[in-house]
């Protein structure tokens, strides 16, 4: 292959370019792995739970925890792809880059040595040619000098001195020719030796070095290609563990547990409503129809209407966590208003319902802005309040235990200082001990406060005996058939709180019959200036209510008030303290007693 020197040079250059090409390929693969790992990490971070109450509430469900575990495993999975990129860089890209520098330097040395040998043999060939031409020239000069001598020697007219000179010139030329021949012969022998060494020793040695260099390059490429696969194979066990973790998280989902969590989260602690009492509408049919019985017929109609508007509390949807009144279509109410003036109570109730829903919405928004509610969780239903208070007590007890452990540690340290004064001053621990003692006392007072609230809640939570006792009280106080038919029936609002709903339309009509002047509007001023409503019963405050919202009234626990308008299904009852002070209170905060002579009953109480 001594004549393929140029082709070998091209081939080795292409081999180096191929190594550069493969290095670029691995580098791009590494960049893809880094980008993929970054996207996976960003995806995992995007769906990680935020530090807010909603996410903490969701974390108690098994499927939420399974998803969080999946995100954690996915984050580790991304880390394995980052490891792939790192190993590709260190084990392949860096190694190939280093090998490329060595290959280029080695190739350059080999071809420099080959060119030098080629130049040397060419120089020897040129010197051989010069010796050959000089020998040829000297031979021709010697032959011409010999012919000139012979010519001079044959000419009788030439002097002896000229002949002698010609003879000496011929001898000198012959001597020069002989010397040139000897030099040519010697250099020819030397050139042949150099040429033999060039083609049989130097060039094959250079070609062997180039071959070794190529084989080393190819071997390095093969090792890197194997490493390219091994880098992925090395992380497969970890990736397998990540996938197993995701599978285990998915298998940890427990539908029953989650559904029980929902039950526990929204369990109010109130008892379901009692049986609905029979309402006898046949009594109105026995009466004699006359011109004076218009109000009675209206009363019957309102009773039937009120019955159709009974509330099915388990299925009511309410986004604002306030009971929504189930009403007739507005067109029906407007038609009734046009045909019968006394039905203006329907529109008044409609306006009242809208205003109360605004009050409830404003209260809800205020609670969202100000926080989760009062410290004693009095805004929650009894069961939820009990859970919150118990959780608060457990948290404070944990803090107390932590402070007590810290105090025990300081006491041990002080004891060591007392026994070994060189280790420290025992009095230096006293300020911290005093501080911890104050903290423990404060926490213990907090525990007592919350335990008092908890005992109060557990005492007030209704039981079967309380329910029976309450039904007996109702039967004792409400003796007439009309009152018993309109007795308050407990209803539960969708957010877990209970309201006491009665046949409000019938009660309004009954009060209308007793006070016809109070329910007959003169003009449209009825919508702007309402007349003083009659008292339809009394109530007793079960819990204190601050009444901060517009249209509400503050009440104290155990306070007795007049009921002037019953709950229309929105969770609010209108009460009056005196002639000037009246407003709405939550129905769940009071116990209503309907009586025909409410004022007398309140005075006697």
Helices and strands as residue ranges (DSSP letters): H 5-46, H 53-58, H 62-88, I 89-93, H 94-154, H 160-197, I 198-202, H 203-251, H 255-266, H 282-285, G 291-293, H 294-308, G 313-315, H 330-339, G 341-343, H 344-370, H 382-419, G 421-423, G 426-429, H 430-460, H 464-477, H 481-485, E 489-492, E 498-501, H 504-514, G 516-519, G 524-527, E 537-541, E 560-565, E 572-576, E 582-586, G 587-589, E 590-594, H 598-604
